[in-house]
């Protein structure tokens, strides 16, 4: 899963994105073709040079979590609705830090073998 680059309105030359690495838990609902889904892990933050500014700025990844529902359509297809949060931290050369949380709702179509 790759989170496309985000361009903050106040700083249009700056962009950042995330690549989360996570585990998945899925609990099936009896009788219904629905399952509850949870994802938990760590994400790596990718930034462009304008975001980094100077070499003294450190970019750190952080906690990734998501939860939602899967609606199973037959044996191989599913529609997934999730709420996800990507966390990261920016630390300046002067020791100041800024914690960032990027949250999103998503709907995806999946195929499993």
HELIX and SHEET records of a PDB file:
HELIX    1   1 UNK A   49  UNK A   52  1                                   4    
SHEET    1   A 6 UNK A   3  UNK A   6  0                                        
SHEET    2   A 6 UNK A  16  UNK A  28 -1                                        
SHEET    3   A 6 UNK A  34  UNK A  47 -1                                        
SHEET    4   A 6 UNK A  62  UNK A  73 -1                                        
SHEET    5   A 6 UNK A  77  UNK A  91 -1                                        
SHEET    6   A 6 UNK A  58  UNK A  60 -1                                        
SHEET    1   B 6 UNK A   3  UNK A   6  0                                        
SHEET    2   B 6 UNK A  16  UNK A  28 -1                                        
SHEET    3   B 6 UNK A  34  UNK A  47 -1                                        
SHEET    4   B 6 UNK A  62  UNK A  73 -1                                        
SHEET    5   B 6 UNK A  77  UNK A  91 -1                                        
SHEET    6   B 6 UNK A  97  UNK A 111 -1                                        
END                                                                             
